[in-house]
Amino acid sequence: MKIDLLPLKEKKAKIDDESKLVFGKSFTDRMFVMDYTTGQGWHSARIQPYGPFSMDPAAMVLHYAQEIFEGLKAFRRPDGRIALFRPADNVARFNRSAKRMCMPEVDEGFFLEAIRELVRQEADWVPRNEGTSLYIRPTMIASEPMLGVRPADQYLCYVIVCPVGAYYKGGLSPVKIWISDHYVRAANGGTGEVKTGGNYAASLLAAREASAKGYDQVLWLDAKEKQYIEEVGSMNICFIYDGKLVTSPLAGTILDGITRRSILQLAKDAGLEVEQRALSVDEIFDGVKNGRLTEAFGTGTAVVVSPVGQFTYKDQTVAFGDGKTTGAVTRKLYDTLTGIQYGRLPDTHGWIDLL
């Protein structure tokens, strides 16, 4: 299958002051699109002008939430070249999500090249300032018009891209986390490990309540015991506990984050022992109080690394120091990962795909 490049009649105005870039608000001139029909497979691949889709009101995605997406970034390097970070891993995870949601898988080599070509076409949109990047959002939705609970026979797959600044306005400033003792994000056997929209929709009420209380994010506990840490609303979470990096295991209820994988490897490179086990709420609070737990941070494509300043659970709050200082290990891992992404440090793991 070849990719058709459709003509672009008019270009959008770019944001000249990159310090004013916000996350996910402005989109580029073009997008990649292809269609799937049962019996025909994927077809009609094209890069076309960015714009709205015409969708039947009975499109199955609107009724049964058959939808998946991904998130990855492209970075402008000092020499002007553009680097994609671990794009093949995102494409592979896209297919794992598709399989779980009964959706057609994509040819990984073709889809990866489609993403590369879209970024090449939109190269002028990749910002240059430190902390900025081009965010890439591959998506697949069930487009067949049909009211009936079954896998669809028609799908739309597309990729949109947008220049972004930091996910949080405070950048690397520590965030305040509220631990939910009521709401549950995912249960064993569910879709917690899948990057599908329903997982995020289910998190919105708790996130809104946390925001109303003055917190930046919700931290979810396991569905069975409601005492073991799983992940935060928009990121995986890691702890420096007894000098080791501890994070929740991949057991079907949390996302297999690409940034999480990268941080675990960089921690090992730095000589840190890595342990994948779920910490309990009691261990979090006791650990901060007795000094065994010295740092916590979230990881994700959007946030990269986000230090945690404090946790609140029910009527208890614990803070790392003054709650406003980024820990030394967190800072080192952030600097190392971003150094590789922006080309300041060597890529010894083959993570960078240079265009």
GIMOMO-V14611 format. One record per pair of residues at least 6 apart in sequence whose ideal C-beta (glycine too) atoms are under 7 Angstrom apart, sorted by sequence separation. I is the first residue (numbers start at 0). J is the second residue. If there is no record, write none. Layout:
i & j
I & J
I & J
This chain:
i & j
14 & 20
35 & 41
36 & 42
59 & 65
60 & 66
75 & 81
76 & 82
97 & 103
98 & 104
126 & 132
145 & 151
185 & 191
220 & 226
221 & 227
230 & 236
247 & 253
249 & 255
267 & 273
286 & 292
298 & 304
338 & 344
97 & 104
167 & 174
184 & 191
190 & 197
191 & 198
209 & 216
220 & 227
237 & 244
238 & 245
266 & 273
309 & 316
310 & 317
319 & 326
339 & 346
33 & 41
34 & 42
73 & 81
74 & 82
125 & 133
143 & 151
190 & 198
209 & 217
220 & 228
221 & 229
228 & 236
296 & 304
297 & 305
309 & 317
33 & 42
34 & 43
73 & 82
124 & 133
143 & 152
220 & 229
237 & 246
283 & 292
296 & 305
309 & 318
335 & 344
33 & 43
73 & 83
74 & 84
94 & 104
141 & 151
143 & 153
218 & 228
219 & 229
236 & 246
263 & 273
296 & 306
297 & 307
308 & 318
14 & 25
33 & 44
94 & 105
142 & 153
206 & 217
219 & 230
235 & 246
296 & 307
308 & 319
339 & 350
71 & 83
72 & 84
93 & 105
142 & 154
205 & 217
295 & 307
339 & 351
32 & 45
71 & 84
94 & 107
141 & 154
142 & 155
185 & 198
218 & 231
246 & 259
309 & 322
140 & 154
184 & 198
217 & 231
308 & 322
31 & 46
32 & 47
71 & 86
118 & 133
139 & 154
140 & 155
202 & 217
216 & 231
217 & 232
308 & 323
91 & 107
216 & 232
11 & 28
29 & 46
30 & 47
90 & 107
139 & 156
184 & 201
216 & 233
230 & 247
10 & 28
29 & 47
71 & 89
184 & 202
218 & 236
229 & 247
235 & 253
29 & 48
30 & 49
138 & 157
228 & 247
235 & 254
306 & 325
28 & 48
29 & 49
69 & 89
90 & 110
306 & 326
7 & 28
28 & 49
90 & 111
114 & 135
137 & 158
235 & 256
7 & 29
27 & 49
136 & 158
182 & 204
244 & 266
26 & 49
69 & 92
114 & 137
135 & 158
136 & 159
182 & 205
229 & 252
230 & 253
306 & 329
69 & 93
87 & 111
229 & 253
230 & 254
235 & 259
86 & 111
135 & 160
237 & 262
294 & 319
304 & 329
67 & 93
134 & 160
179 & 205
206 & 232
133 & 160
134 & 161
244 & 271
248 & 275
283 & 310
86 & 114
243 & 271
248 & 276
304 & 332
67 & 96
133 & 162
134 & 163
243 & 272
244 & 273
245 & 274
246 & 275
248 & 277
288 & 317
304 & 333
67 & 97
202 & 232
243 & 273
247 & 277
287 & 317
303 & 333
131 & 162
132 & 163
243 & 274
245 & 276
284 & 315
131 & 163
177 & 209
280 & 312
287 & 319
294 & 326
304 & 336
67 & 100
131 & 164
245 & 278
284 & 317
293 & 326
296 & 329
303 & 336
130 & 164
294 & 328
303 & 337
65 & 100
67 & 102
83 & 118
130 & 165
177 & 212
184 & 219
294 & 329
124 & 160
126 & 162
183 & 219
186 & 222
262 & 298
65 & 102
81 & 118
102 & 139
177 & 214
185 & 222
124 & 162
175 & 213
176 & 214
179 & 217
240 & 278
121 & 160
175 & 214
176 & 215
183 & 222
259 & 298
5 & 45
130 & 170
175 & 215
176 & 216
177 & 217
178 & 218
179 & 219
238 & 278
258 & 298
0 & 41
3 & 44
5 & 46
7 & 48
81 & 122
117 & 158
174 & 215
179 & 220
258 & 299
0 & 42
2 & 44
3 & 45
4 & 46
5 & 47
97 & 139
118 & 160
174 & 216
176 & 218
178 & 220
256 & 298
258 & 300
262 & 304
2 & 45
5 & 48
117 & 160
256 & 299
257 & 300
0 & 44
2 & 46
81 & 125
93 & 137
114 & 158
73 & 118
113 & 158
180 & 225
184 & 229
258 & 303
240 & 286
101 & 150
228 & 277
75 & 125
227 & 277
228 & 278
241 & 291
75 & 126
103 & 154
105 & 156
240 & 291
73 & 125
75 & 127
102 & 154
227 & 279
240 & 292
226 & 279
226 & 280
238 & 292
239 & 293
176 & 231
228 & 283
239 & 294
221 & 277
192 & 249
238 & 295
74 & 132
237 & 295
73 & 132
192 & 251
236 & 295
237 & 296
72 & 132
73 & 133
191 & 251
192 & 252
194 & 254
220 & 280
72 & 133
191 & 252
192 & 253
236 & 297
237 & 298
72 & 134
73 & 135
191 & 253
192 & 254
235 & 297
269 & 331
72 & 135
192 & 255
234 & 297
235 & 298
41 & 105
70 & 134
71 & 135
187 & 251
234 & 298
235 & 299
187 & 252
234 & 299
70 & 136
186 & 252
231 & 297
233 & 299
266 & 332
69 & 136
185 & 252
265 & 332
35 & 103
68 & 136
69 & 137
233 & 301
234 & 302
44 & 113
68 & 137
233 & 302
46 & 116
68 & 138
262 & 332
265 & 335
46 & 117
234 & 305
265 & 336
67 & 139
66 & 139
46 & 120
66 & 140
262 & 336
261 & 336
65 & 141
60 & 140
60 & 141
31 & 113
59 & 141
60 & 142
58 & 141
58 & 142
59 & 143
62 & 146
264 & 348
58 & 143
63 & 148
65 & 150
31 & 117
58 & 144
59 & 145
65 & 151
57 & 144
239 & 326
29 & 117
54 & 142
57 & 145
55 & 144
57 & 146
239 & 328
261 & 350
29 & 120
99 & 190
29 & 121
59 & 151
28 & 121
100 & 193
27 & 121
99 & 193
100 & 195
27 & 124
96 & 193
214 & 311
96 & 194
96 & 195
92 & 194
178 & 280
52 & 155
20 & 126
0 & 109
17 & 126
17 & 127
18 & 128
49 & 159
2 & 113
13 & 124
17 & 128
20 & 131
23 & 134
2 & 116
17 & 131
37 & 152
36 & 152
36 & 153
35 & 153
35 & 154
34 & 155
35 & 156
33 & 156
32 & 157
69 & 194
31 & 157
67 & 193
68 & 194
30 & 157
31 & 158
67 & 194
30 & 158
67 & 195
68 & 196
30 & 159
66 & 195
66 & 196
174 & 305
176 & 307
64 & 196
178 & 310
180 & 312
26 & 159
27 & 160
64 & 197
173 & 306
174 & 307
175 & 308
178 & 311
180 & 313
27 & 161
173 & 307
174 & 308
175 & 309
176 & 310
177 & 311
178 & 312
26 & 161
166 & 301
167 & 302
171 & 306
173 & 308
25 & 161
166 & 302
25 & 162
23 & 161
167 & 305
23 & 163
22 & 163
20 & 162
22 & 164
20 & 163
21 & 164
20 & 164
22 & 166
173 & 322
173 & 323
173 & 325
171 & 325
171 & 333
92 & 255
89 & 257
88 & 257
85 & 257
72 & 300
71 & 300
70 & 300
70 & 301
119 & 354
118 & 354
115 & 354
84 & 340
82 & 340
82 & 342
76 & 341
77 & 342
85 & 350
74 & 340
76 & 342
84 & 350
86 & 352
74 & 341
84 & 351
82 & 351
83 & 352
82 & 352
82 & 353
83 & 354
80 & 353
81 & 354
80 & 354
22 & 301
